[in-house]
Amino acid sequence: MPHLTSTDIAGRIEDLYGASLADLEAHAQEQPPGMLSALLGMHDALALAERSIDFHRDHLARLIHPDRQIGPHEVSHLLDGTRRLAEAVAVREAQATSVAAVLQSLTRAPAPTSASPTPSPPAPAAPLAAQSAMHSR
C-alpha cells in the first residue's frame, strides 16, 4: 500500500463526500457521530502525527548539528527525541493504514436522479386461510 499523507486522505474524504474538508467538519459537528466524524477524527490524528514527526525530526537535527558538542547530557535528549520520533512514525503508519482501508471500502453513492422510479409497494401477504392450508399438507 502506498504511503498516504494527511493531504492525500483529505482529498479522498472530499471526493467521497463531494464537499470540502472544512464544510464536512462543520456538517459533522451538527450530526450524531457516524462514519464522517470517524474519518475526520482519523484524518486529524494522522495530521497530528505528521506534525509531530516534523517537530521531532527538526529537534534531532538541531541536537546533532555539526557545530554542536554532544556530551553525556545531550545523549539522553537524543535518545528521548529518537524514541518520540519513532512513536510518531508508528502512529502515522497505523492511522494512514487504517483510514486508507476504511476509505477503500467505501464508495460514493450516486446522486439521485429525478427520473428514478419510485419503489413499488411490497406485495400483500397471502391470506391467512391459504397459509394454514399450506402448513397442513
ROKE-946351 format. One record per atom (N, C-alpha, C): x, y, z; residue in one letter. Coordinates in steps of 0.1 Angstrom, whole numbers, plus 5000, padded with zeros to 4 digits. Last residue first. Example, Ala and Ser with C-alpha at 12.3 -4.5 7.8 and 13.67 -1.06 7.14 Angstrom:
<fipas>
512849785071S513749895071S512950005079S513249435078A512349555078A513249675078A
</fipas>
This chain:
<fipas>
449547045049R449846935040R451046865044R449247255066S448547125070S448947015061S450447475054H451047415065H450547275069H448547545035M449847505031M450547435042M446447635051A446247515042A447547455038A447447865062S447147745071S446947615063S447648025040Q448847995047Q448547865055Q444948065033A445847995023A447147955030A444048195055A443448065052A444347995043A445348445054L445648355065L445148215062L446648545022P445548535031P445848425042P449948685019A448948585015A447848575026A450549035018A450748905024A449648815020A451149234989P450349205001P450649055006P454349344980A453149264977A452449234990A455349684987P455549534988P454249464985P455249934961P454949884975P455049734975P458050024942S456649974943S456449924957S460050324943P459850174945P458450134947P460050534915T459750514929T459550364931T462750574892P461450524895P461250514910P464350874884S464450744891S463050694895S464551124874A463851024866A463850884873A466151274890S464751304891S463851194883S468651084908T468151154896T466651174897T470951114934P469651074930P469251154917P474351044929A473351144932A472051094927A475850744942P475450824930P474350924935P478050734969A476750704964A476350794952A481350644968R480450754968R479150714962R482350374989T482250434976T481250544977T484750215011L483650305009L483550354994L487150085013S485950005014S484650085011S489050285013Q488950195001Q487650115002Q488650405038L488250475026L488150385013L489650195054V488250235055V487850315042V492350205045A491550075044A490050115045A493150455052A493150425038A492250295036A492850445080V491950535073V491950505058V494950255085S493550235089S492650315081S497350365075T496850235070T495350215073T497450605089A497350605075A496850475069A497650515116Q496550595112Q496350595097Q500050365114A498850305119A497650375114A501850575106E501650455098E500350375101E501650755128R501350795114R501050675105R502550595149V501250645149V500750685135V505250555140A504350445142A502850485142A506150815141V506150745128V505250625129V505950875168A505150955159A505050885145A507850685178E506450675182E505550755172E510250795167A509750655163A508350635167A510351035180L510151035166L509650895161L510650945206R509451025203R509251025188R513250835204R512050755208R510750815204R514751055197T514650945188T513450855191T514451205220G513951265207G513751145197G515751035238D514351075240D513751125227D518351035227L517650915229L516150945230L519051315229L518951245216L518151115217L518951345257H517951425248H517851355235H521051185265S519651145269S518651225261S523151325252V522751185248V521351145252V523551555266E522851565253E522351425248E525051475287H523751535290H522951535277H527551385276P526651295283P525251345285P527651585245G528151535258G527151435264G528351705215I527451615221I528151545234I528552035203Q529251925210Q528151835216Q527852165171R527452145185R528152025191R528252185145D528952285153D528652265168D526551985133P527951965133P528752065142P523651895152H524251995143H525851975144H522051745168I523251675162I523951775152I519951905176L520851845186L522151785180L518751975152R519452085160R520352015170R517751725145A518651785136A519451905143A515851685166L517051605165L518151665156L514051885158H514651895171H515951805171H513151795133D513851915134D514651935147D511951555142R513051545133R513851675133R509951655158H510951575164H512151565155H508351805139F508951865151F510151785156F507651605120D508451715116D509051785128D506151435138I507351385131I508251505126I504051605144S504951555155S506251505149S502751635120R503351745126R504351705137R501951365117E502851425107E503551545113E500151345139A501351255138A502451315129A498251525130L498951555142L500251465143L497251395108A497851525106A498751555118A496151165120L497251145110L497951285109L494151285135A495251205142A496451185133A492551385115D493151475125D494351405132D491751145103H492551245095H493251335104H490151035123M491350965119M492351065111M488151235124G489051215135G490351135132G487051195098L487651325102L488551315114L486050935101L487050965091L487751095094L484150985122A485250885124A486350915114A482451155109S483151205121S484351115124S481450985089L482151105086L482951155098L480250775104M481350745096M482150875092M479150945134G479050845123G480350825116G477451125159P478651055154P478350945144P474951345146P475351245156P476651175150P475851675134Q475251545132Q475651455144Q477251905135E475851915136E475151785136E479851835129Q479551885142Q478051895145Q479751775102A479851665112A479551705126A479652025090H478451935089H478551835100H482252115095A481152185101A479852105101A483651915081E483851935096E482752005102E482751975055L482451845061L482651845076L483852225051D482452205051D482052075058D486652155052A486052255062A484552245063A486851985030L487051925044L486452025054L484252025006S485552055012S485652005026S482551744991A482551874997A483951895003A482051464984G481751574975G481651714981G482751244998Y481651315003Y481251434994Y484951154983L483951064988L482651134991L486551384980D486051314969D484851224972D487251425007E486551535000E485851464987E488751195013I487451225020I486651325013I490851234995R489951124993R488651145001R491951465006G491451464992G490551354990G492851375031A491851475030A491151485016A494751185022I493551145029I492451245028I496651365012D496051265003D494751215009D497251505036T496751575024T496051485014T498351305052S497051365056S496451445044S499651065028T499751175038T498351225042T500450725023L499450835022L499650935032L502450505006H502350595018H501450705015H500650224991P501550344991P501350425003P500949885000M500050005000M500950125000M
</fipas>
